[in-house]
Amino acid sequence: MFYDLLSGAAELKNWRSRSINAENPTGEKGRGGMAVSPLGPSRKGSPCLTDIHPGDTVTLCEMDGPGFITHIWITVTNKTTEADSNVLRDLVLRMYWDGEETPSVESPLGDFFCCGFARECQVTSMPVSVIPNRGFNCYFRMPFAKKAKITLENQHDNPIPAFFYQVDYCLCEELPANTGYFHAQWRRQRYTQLQQDYVILDGVHGRGQYIGTYLALTTLERYWWGEGEVKFYLDGDTEYPTICGTGTEDYFGGSWSFAHQVDGKTVEQTYCTPFLGYPYYSAHDELVHNDYHNDDCPPMRGFYRWHLPDPICFEKDIRVTIQQIGVCHKGLFERQDDVASVAYWYQQEPHTIFPELMEKRLRWPR
């Protein structure tokens, strides 16, 4: 895949490159950076959206197709008070394709970029990168035949004083007949039920391929938590799935508790790779010890897996779940934890309407 990206750079495309940001909100050709600043015309006069008030929904971009988004970059003012600490869960990102009325993407801003728990962390992967400090980048290709629209809703208690963004895209003559549309959906269960698998994705109908999972796990019980299997129910599967893994740590590419020994103590190791990652562990984060967070909060861990070299393909429907199973000195046991997730997939439209997004205070981390 890396070879394809490098070799493809020499292949000339019949595309027209465009870009939308606060200075050129329509992406019009030859009209970038025209806003006037104290330095004069075209001198950084309008680099961001300002004063997005509570309850406001702003349109970040809207463009006619056919075409495809190639890159999204976003950053938002850093938190300065405890009241601002949940902003990454209070801002809701939505994306709409070809004039649809319900979104194909709906997620809290941070979780979409693999930063759950309303906290930024450094992510280094192929489709999603988060660069210090709060530089959110997404490279998933997002095609649209007629129209694309991305919005941001401020459900935060305070205005957002500065929101920076850029959406890069290309226009083309037509999309291939087998093009799938990008989708992403956030879910959370604040207290999972015993012996009932947490649902990462359900209700998807049509042809498509599943391409990624972000998991934000807050462990609420003692002992090792990572024995739960990830299951993919495909094309009519009912009681048993077609694909079933061997454990949570295994699904995210790790093994043996992600741990190594340091001076006789077991220490968890975070990591980022192009397709698999464990970028966030709260015990490594000084924020849990500052004035904004109690230092006895439950452990929080964030993981991603991108199924780009290994997509999970379906013809009719898909359901994705994960068990909450742990192990202790007495053996395996069923757990109850706090689980949130983002599922990423492509499918042919129309899509099934998503479940209603959880109320903002229920989205906040513990």
Secondary structure, 3 states (H helix, E strand, C coil): CHHHHHHHCCCCCCCEEEEEECCECCCCCCCCCCCEECCEECCCCCCCECCECCCCEEEEEEEECCEEEEEEEEEECCCCCHHHCCHHHHEEEEEEECCCCCCCEEEEHHHHCCCCCCCCCCEECCCEEEECCCEEEECCCEEECCEEEEEEEECCCCCECCEEEEEEEEECCCCCCCCCEEEEEEEEECCCCCCCCEEEEEEEECCEEEEEEEEEEECCCCCECCCCCEEEEECCCCCCCCEECCCHHHHCCCCHHHEEEECCEEEECCEECCCEEEEEEHHHCHHHHCCCCCCCCCCEEEEEEECCCCCEEECCEEEEEECCEEEECCEEEECCCEEEEEEEEEECCCCCCCCCCCCHHHHCCC
